[in-house]
Amino acid sequence: MPVKYSDLKKKLKIDIKKPEQTELAYLTHFLHGAGNGTSKYYQAGATQYAETILDMVAEPWYQGYLPIKWDIPFPPPENPKFKFIDLFAGIGGFRMAFQNLGGKCVFTSEWNHYAQKTYEANFGEVPFGDITKIDEKEIPDHDILVGGFPCQPFSIAGVSKKNALGRTHGFLDETQGTLFFDIARIINEKRPKAFLLENVKNLVSHDKGKTFKVISETLRELGYTIHYRVLDGKYYAPQHRERIIIVGFNKDIFLGNEEFTFPEMPDNPPMVIEDILEKEVDDKYTLTDNLWEYLQKYALKHKAAGNGFGFGLVKFDGISRTLSARYYKDGSEILIPQEGKNPRRLTPRECARLQGYPENFVIPSYVSDTQAYKQFGNSVVMPLMEDVGRSITQVLLKKNKHVKSVI
Ligand SMILES: C[S@@+](CC[C@H](N)C(=O)[O-])C[C@H]1O[C@@H](n2cnc3c(N)ncnc32)[C@H](O)[C@@H]1O
């Protein structure tokens, strides 16, 4: 008889109380890995937790706890077609997209513990914390690596000198100390068949193009062919959200001949703001007189100076500006007009819809509105990532020989 995850959660005290609860990451990764060959990576850590924290003495301790019935909103696929890892996971926009495509997530990392709570509530797995502290050798083999990493500048002084000396793998020197370095070292060690990286649109122009140059050259140096494009989430949800998507394929496998194309976008956005609004909204989301007055004055001042857009009052039959992680501050970039009242900000549920999350995505009651705004503002337009993921998996699955590690 399968054991329900909700029961296990209580018995095994899976309760995220503070950041970096690595033992819970080991435990939940172990449970997810049972039966697919990846639990061996997590068994020692999970056993240590069971023996020392839970005082479990049965041999083996997990006897009677497997198999598991995943009674969570987004359970892993029953017959997975490929394995992937979810880096800088946030609340799991990529995880949902790639699970929808039949992928099994075998490793995840996200260090913000409020985001970890939302992630666990939806996927039944606690992410590992700081990626910079994780040994790449301890990550299971996978077909696809995915992640939206924070953008940081690189110091490229001395790069040309190193190249002149004929040194390979200069990325170790060039990107050290940045989070992109952590992606590069994992790709270097695990050699996934493909990867999908996502970032803000101006990664391409950041630091006069140097940042993107280092990133793309590093990825090529690692033996991958890269494809990149700026795509707008507005074709999947009523939000203008342009992101650079970088997709890479392992040259050892595809020899640089993969037939990859980005998904085609329709002519017009299929949804408008009205489609995502809640019918009944608490008054706490209405701007106070003070804030509304301040935003109007601020906008006038900047308009007079010829710069800035000020606040963004949406049109019901239009799309919104980009939802940012700072939306919790004043909500000024996306305001909903109200009759006879000051405008209001979006509710967290409306933010979820604006990023294309389905209705059964759980926004846990123990995560505050402020944290929820930050989480959705940092996230991705999920169905766009699913469509890009579909184009990647089509390349991988076209020829079965490419997908040797199917579970
Ligand atoms: C742009 S967000 C990605 C959000 C994600 N794609 C989603 O769908 O929710 C980047 C994430 O990286 C996390 N992060 C930043 N530095 C990290 C580190 N050293 N280790 C693990 N996670 C980190 C942040 O907390 C943030 O949630």
The ligand as an SDF file (V2000), in Angstrom:
LIG
                    3D

 27 29  0  0  0  0  0  0  0  0999 V2000
   15.2970   34.9320  -10.8130 C   0  0  0  0  0  0  0  0  0  0  0  0
   14.9340   33.8990   -9.4750 S   0  0  0  0  0  0  0  0  0  0  0  0
   14.4510   32.4000  -10.2860 C   0  0  0  0  0  0  0  0  0  0  0  0
   13.0080   32.0440  -10.0540 C   0  0  0  0  0  0  0  0  0  0  0  0
   12.5270   30.7430  -10.6650 C   0  0  0  0  0  0  0  0  0  0  0  0
   12.8890   30.6140  -12.0490 N   0  0  0  0  0  0  0  0  0  0  0  0
   11.0110   30.5800  -10.5130 C   0  0  0  0  0  0  0  0  0  0  0  0
   10.3440   30.1430  -11.4280 O   0  0  0  0  0  0  0  0  0  0  0  0
   10.4810   30.8980   -9.4430 O   0  0  0  0  0  0  0  0  0  0  0  0
   16.5450   33.5090   -8.8660 C   0  0  0  0  0  0  0  0  0  0  0  0
   16.5240   32.6950   -7.6000 C   0  0  0  0  0  0  0  0  0  0  0  0
   17.8610   32.3190   -7.2580 O   0  0  0  0  0  0  0  0  0  0  0  0
   17.9290   32.2320   -5.8480 C   0  0  0  0  0  0  0  0  0  0  0  0
   19.3640   32.2680   -5.4830 N   0  0  0  0  0  0  0  0  0  0  0  0
   20.2020   33.3330   -5.5530 C   0  0  0  0  0  0  0  0  0  0  0  0
   21.4370   32.9800   -5.1370 N   0  0  0  0  0  0  0  0  0  0  0  0
   21.3770   31.6580   -4.8100 C   0  0  0  0  0  0  0  0  0  0  0  0
   22.3370   30.7240   -4.3250 C   0  0  0  0  0  0  0  0  0  0  0  0
   23.6120   31.0890   -4.0780 N   0  0  0  0  0  0  0  0  0  0  0  0
   21.9440   29.4520   -4.1250 N   0  0  0  0  0  0  0  0  0  0  0  0
   20.6680   29.0730   -4.3610 C   0  0  0  0  0  0  0  0  0  0  0  0
   19.7090   29.9240   -4.8070 N   0  0  0  0  0  0  0  0  0  0  0  0
   20.0580   31.1990   -5.0280 C   0  0  0  0  0  0  0  0  0  0  0  0
   17.1140   33.4270   -5.3590 C   0  0  0  0  0  0  0  0  0  0  0  0
   16.6670   33.2570   -4.0270 O   0  0  0  0  0  0  0  0  0  0  0  0
   15.9770   33.4470   -6.3860 C   0  0  0  0  0  0  0  0  0  0  0  0
   14.8310   32.7840   -5.9040 O   0  0  0  0  0  0  0  0  0  0  0  0
  1  2  1  0
  2  3  1  0
  2 10  1  0
  3  4  1  0
  4  5  1  0
  5  6  1  0
  5  7  1  0
  7  8  2  0
  7  9  1  0
 10 11  1  0
 11 12  1  0
 11 26  1  0
 12 13  1  0
 13 14  1  0
 13 24  1  0
 14 15  1  0
 14 23  1  0
 15 16  2  0
 16 17  1  0
 17 18  1  0
 17 23  2  0
 18 19  1  0
 18 20  2  0
 20 21  1  0
 21 22  2  0
 22 23  1  0
 24 25  1  0
 24 26  1  0
 26 27  1  0
M  CHG  2   2   1   9  -1
M  END
$$$$
